[in-house]
Amino acid sequence: TTSERTFRIAATDDAIEIIVTPMIERLRIAAPSILIDIVGATEDFASDLAASKIDVAIAAGWYLRHARNREPLLTDRYVGLSGNKKRFDLANYAGAQHVLVAPHGRNPGVVDSALRKNGMTRKVVITVPDFASAARLVATGSMIATMPSRIAVHYSKHYRLNVFELPLQLPELD
């Protein structure tokens, strides 16, 4: 409560929206003299943590796979986000124009792996570095995105978006 220390929190944009932002006011009340530096996600959280460049990292488990002291905060599932359609069968989903959230460049991910198991591929028309950009683009109407449900629901409260259940099985994420 008397600390004047600066804490560096590294987080992905969805972690900032869903976990860090709601926590900030409680921290400001409990420890009014601390400073909080929130920095974006890097490809190697583990090195930044080991080198004490950051105090804590909050991101999906795959980001933190090399970190020694990790603990899941929550589990989430993937959903679809569209600007105008509420349901997709597998063919419509695969055939839609996709916005891919890829902070470190375009790489095949869990959606591509699941579609490949069904003998399908998707058409990624735009790659963006964060979920906020994907939500804004999807709100324009013709594209869809796949993202964790908590962040999809969050953005559906701010934009005209439909959250829909995916027509394929994807793994949960921590």
SVG drawing of the C-alpha trace seen along z (x, -y; Angstrom):
<svg xmlns="http://www.w3.org/2000/svg" viewBox="-28 -8 46 42">
<polyline fill="none" stroke="black" stroke-width="0.4" points="0.0,0.0 3.0,-2.3 5.0,-1.2 6.1,-3.7 7.5,-1.1 6.9,-0.9 5.4,2.4 5.8,3.4 3.0,5.6 3.3,7.1 0.0,8.1 -1.7,8.9 -4.5,6.5 -7.3,9.0 -5.6,9.5 -5.4,5.7 -9.1,5.3 -10.4,8.4 -8.0,8.7 -5.7,5.7 -8.1,2.8 -10.6,4.0 -7.7,4.6 -6.2,1.1 -8.7,-0.8 -8.4,1.8 -4.6,1.5 -4.8,-2.3 -7.0,-2.2 -4.9,0.5 -1.5,-1.0 -2.1,-4.7 1.6,-5.5 2.6,-2.7 3.2,-3.4 2.0,-0.9 3.7,-0.5 1.7,1.6 3.7,2.8 2.6,4.8 3.2,8.5 6.5,9.7 7.4,13.0 9.5,14.0 7.9,13.2 10.0,15.8 13.3,13.9 11.8,10.6 10.6,12.1 13.9,13.9 15.8,10.6 13.4,8.6 12.4,6.4 8.8,7.1 7.3,8.1 4.3,10.1 3.1,11.2 -0.6,11.9 -1.4,13.6 -2.6,16.9 -0.7,19.9 1.2,20.4 2.8,17.0 4.1,18.1 5.0,21.7 8.7,21.1 8.0,19.2 9.0,21.0 6.4,19.7 3.1,19.7 -0.4,20.1 -3.7,20.0 -5.9,17.2 -8.9,18.3 -9.9,20.7 -11.7,19.5 -13.0,20.9 -13.0,19.6 -16.0,18.1 -16.7,16.4 -17.4,12.7 -19.4,11.3 -20.9,8.0 -24.1,9.2 -24.6,13.0 -25.5,15.0 -24.8,18.6 -22.3,20.3 -22.1,23.9 -18.7,25.3 -18.7,24.5 -19.9,20.9 -17.4,20.4 -14.4,21.7 -15.6,19.8 -16.0,16.5 -13.4,13.7 -11.4,13.9 -9.6,11.3 -6.6,13.0 -5.3,11.7 -1.5,12.4 0.6,10.1 3.8,11.5 2.9,12.1 0.8,14.5 1.2,18.1 -1.3,20.9 -3.0,21.4 -5.6,23.5 -8.4,22.5 -6.2,23.6 -5.3,26.9 -8.9,27.7 -10.0,26.8 -7.2,28.9 -8.4,31.9 -11.7,31.4 -10.0,31.1 -10.7,27.4 -8.8,24.1 -10.0,20.5 -9.3,17.3 -7.5,14.7 -8.0,11.3 -6.5,9.1 -4.0,9.8 -4.0,7.4 -1.9,7.3 -4.7,7.1 -8.3,8.1 -9.5,4.5 -8.5,3.9 -10.2,7.2 -13.4,6.2 -13.5,2.8 -12.9,4.4 -15.5,7.1 -18.0,4.4 -17.9,3.1 -19.9,6.1 -18.4,8.5 -15.6,10.2 -15.5,12.5 -12.9,13.2 -12.3,16.0 -11.2,15.0 -11.6,15.9 -15.2,15.5 -14.5,13.0 -12.9,10.5 -15.5,11.1 -18.3,10.4 -16.5,7.3 -16.3,5.9 -19.8,6.9 -20.9,4.4 -19.0,1.6 -19.7,2.4 -22.5,3.9 -21.2,7.4 -22.6,10.9 -20.9,13.5 -21.5,17.0 -20.6,20.6 -18.0,22.1 -19.0,24.9 -15.7,26.8 -14.0,28.0 -11.1,25.8 -9.1,26.4 -9.7,24.3 -7.1,21.8 -5.6,20.6"/>
</svg>
